[in-house]
Amino acid sequence: MPTKLCYQLDVDGQMLANCSLPCARDRGTSADAFLSGQECSIARYLVGIAAIACMLSSLFTVLTFIIDPLHFRYPACSIIFLSACYLTVGLAYVVGFAIGPRIACVSLFVGTEDQRTAA
């Protein structure tokens, strides 16, 4: 990890400077540093199901507004905008659930020793 990023990792109350957790993809396994493979899979599916439920309920609210926009006056209109925001967040989680770790865990940091120790 390059020092200019000032990344710190807190493990059991100790701050480790210029240290980061490896992606599961780097080690060739589906587990991460804190969860077993089965726990990671359960957590992934729970978040995915919750994201799909959030997206569907928000989509229902937004579509209801699109069908009959005159029915929603000012106080209710803000709820529609909030639902649109939740729809966007839910969509991001659903895409992450569908794609998996391919976006977040691309590859190891590759750089020269000068890049790793530069301030």
C-alpha positions in Angstrom: 0.0 0.0 0.0 1.5 3.4 -1.0 2.2 5.6 2.0 0.9 8.7 0.3 -2.6 7.2 0.6 -2.3 7.4 4.4 -4.3 4.2 4.8 -4.6 2.8 8.3 -6.1 -0.4 9.5 -7.5 -0.8 13.0 -7.1 -4.4 14.2 -7.9 -5.1 17.9 -7.3 -1.5 18.8 -3.9 -1.3 17.1 -3.5 1.1 14.1 -1.4 -0.5 11.3 -0.1 2.2 9.0 0.0 1.7 5.2 -1.6 -1.7 5.6 -4.8 -3.0 3.9 -6.8 -6.1 3.9 -6.3 -8.4 0.9 -9.2 -9.0 -1.4 -10.5 -12.6 -1.4 -9.8 -12.6 -5.2 -6.1 -12.0 -4.5 -5.9 -15.3 -2.5 -8.0 -17.3 -4.9 -10.7 -18.0 -2.3 -14.2 -16.7 -1.6 -13.5 -15.9 2.0 -12.3 -12.6 3.4 -10.1 -11.7 6.4 -13.0 -11.8 9.0 -15.6 -14.2 7.6 -15.4 -17.8 6.5 -16.5 -18.7 3.0 -20.0 -19.8 4.2 -20.5 -16.7 6.3 -19.4 -14.5 3.4 -21.8 -16.2 1.1 -24.7 -15.9 3.6 -24.0 -12.2 4.1 -23.8 -11.6 0.4 -27.2 -13.2 -0.2 -28.8 -11.4 2.7 -27.6 -8.0 1.4 -28.6 -9.0 -2.1 -32.2 -10.0 -1.0 -32.6 -6.8 1.1 -31.3 -4.7 -1.9 -33.8 -6.4 -4.2 -36.7 -5.8 -1.7 -35.6 -2.1 -1.3 -35.4 -1.6 -5.0 -38.8 -3.2 -5.7 -40.6 -1.2 -3.0 -38.9 2.1 -4.2 -39.7 1.2 -7.8 -43.4 0.7 -6.9 -43.5 4.1 -5.2 -41.8 5.9 -8.1 -44.0 4.2 -10.7 -47.1 5.1 -8.8 -45.9 8.7 -9.0 -45.2 8.5 -12.7 -48.7 7.0 -13.4 -50.5 9.7 -11.5 -48.3 12.7 -10.7 -51.2 15.1 -9.9 -52.2 13.0 -7.0 -49.0 13.8 -5.1 -48.8 17.4 -3.9 -45.8 19.0 -2.1 -45.6 17.1 1.2 -46.0 13.7 -0.5 -43.7 14.7 -3.4 -40.6 14.7 -1.2 -41.3 11.1 -0.3 -41.2 10.3 -4.1 -37.7 12.0 -4.4 -36.5 10.0 -1.4 -37.8 6.8 -2.9 -36.0 7.6 -6.1 -32.8 8.0 -4.1 -33.4 4.6 -2.4 -34.0 3.1 -5.8 -30.6 4.3 -7.0 -28.9 2.9 -3.9 -30.8 -0.4 -4.2 -29.8 -0.6 -7.9 -26.1 -0.1 -7.0 -26.3 -2.9 -4.4 -28.2 -5.2 -6.8 -25.5 -4.6 -9.5 -22.8 -5.4 -6.9 -24.7 -8.5 -5.9 -25.0 -9.7 -9.5 -21.4 -8.9 -10.5 -19.7 -10.1 -7.2 -16.2 -9.1 -6.2 -15.0 -8.5 -9.8 -15.3 -4.7 -9.4 -14.0 -4.1 -5.9 -11.2 -6.7 -6.0 -9.5 -6.1 -9.3 -5.9 -6.9 -8.6 -3.0 -6.4 -6.1 -1.4 -2.9 -5.9 1.5 -3.0 -8.4 4.1 -0.3 -8.1 7.7 0.3 -7.6 9.3 0.5 -4.1 9.5 4.3 -4.6 5.8 4.5 -5.1 5.2 2.5 -2.0 7.4 4.6 0.3 6.7 8.0 -1.2 5.1 10.5 1.2 
